[in-house]
Structures are given as C-alpha cells and as structure tokens.
Amino acid sequence: MSTYRKSDYNFWLRVEIEDDLIMVGDFGKAVEPASEEKNRFAGAAYAFHLKNGKWQEVQKYQESNPKGWDKFGFSIACNKNDIIIGCRLKDVENNGNLTKYAGTIYFYEKP
C-alpha cells in the first residue's frame, strides 16, 4: 500500500480496476508544506500491479506543478493501454484567459 496516505487525503475513494492494475485516486493529498490550508487537496494517483499474489505500488502520478485545491485524482479511468486522471478544480488558461476551477484531464500510458 501507499506510504503517502494520511487520514484526510481521501485515498481509495476513486478506484479503477483493469486486469492486474488498480488505479487509486488520492485527491486530498497535500503539497508541502502540508500544514498550510492553501496546499491541501492538490491530489495524486497511484498505480498498483498484482505481483506474486500481492498488490504493489508501481507508479505515483501527480501534476508537474501541483497546487492546493486542484484535486488531481478526483476521477480515474483506464482501458487496455491508457490511463486518464481528472483534475477537478484545475485553473485553465486558454488564449491568455484564465478560467478558475475549470478542471482538466491528463492522459498517461499504463505502467
């Protein structure tokens, strides 16, 4: 299991299972310093593979520049080759205009 969990991180509230892969959202994960309210709910997601009868963490996903309250990992989907992770409240810039809390999704190849 992930060693990054804390009681208010909402770990395991978002789960996607595909064959021998489990994707887990952790949208409550804070960025450092975690003690500051503005850094809560940046989010993360984790991939676990079944190896020798045990689920082992194989990859952690997080935005390259995580910000508090983005809620990365709020939604997760996967298919044969891809993983999609939603970032529910991410501010999005489009043509120089910033839309607060618009949200976005990220695409990854399966580990």
Residue pairs with C-beta under 8 A, 6 or more apart in sequence:
1 55
1 57
2 11
2 24
2 26
2 46
2 57
2 60
4 26
4 29
4 44
4 46
4 60
5 11
5 26
6 28
6 29
6 30
6 34
8 28
8 40
9 26
9 27
9 28
9 29
9 30
10 25
10 26
10 27
10 28
11 24
11 26
11 28
11 29
12 24
13 25
13 27
14 24
14 25
14 27
14 45
14 73
14 74
14 75
14 76
15 22
15 23
15 24
15 25
15 76
16 22
16 23
16 76
16 77
16 78
17 23
18 78
18 79
18 80
18 110
20 49
20 50
21 47
21 48
21 49
21 78
21 110
21 111
22 47
22 48
22 55
23 45
23 46
23 47
23 48
23 76
23 78
23 83
23 85
24 45
24 46
24 47
24 48
24 73
24 76
25 43
25 45
25 73
25 74
25 75
25 76
25 85
26 43
26 44
26 45
26 46
26 73
27 41
27 43
27 44
27 71
27 72
27 73
27 74
27 88
28 40
28 41
28 43
29 41
29 42
29 43
29 44
29 62
29 73
30 39
30 40
30 41
30 42
30 68
31 39
31 42
31 66
31 67
31 68
32 39
33 39
34 40
36 68
37 68
38 68
38 69
39 68
40 68
40 69
41 68
41 69
41 70
41 71
41 89
42 62
42 63
42 66
42 67
42 68
42 69
42 70
42 71
42 72
43 62
43 63
43 66
43 70
43 71
43 72
43 73
43 74
43 87
44 60
44 61
44 62
44 66
44 72
44 73
45 60
45 61
45 62
45 72
45 73
45 76
45 85
46 57
46 59
46 60
46 61
47 57
47 58
47 59
47 60
47 61
47 83
47 110
47 111
48 55
48 56
48 57
48 58
49 55
49 56
49 58
49 111
50 56
58 111
59 111
61 72
61 73
61 83
61 85
61 106
61 108
62 72
63 70
63 72
63 87
63 90
63 106
66 72
67 90
67 91
69 89
70 87
70 88
70 89
70 90
70 91
71 87
71 88
71 89
71 90
72 85
72 86
72 87
72 90
72 106
73 85
73 86
73 87
74 86
74 87
74 88
75 84
75 85
75 86
75 88
75 105
76 83
76 84
76 85
76 86
77 83
77 84
78 84
78 110
81 109
81 110
82 107
82 108
82 109
82 110
83 107
83 108
83 109
83 110
84 105
84 106
84 107
84 108
85 105
85 106
85 108
86 103
86 104
86 105
86 106
87 103
87 104
87 105
87 106
88 103
89 101
89 103
90 101
90 102
90 103
90 104
91 98
91 99
91 100
91 101
91 102
92 98
92 99
92 102
92 103
92 104
93 99
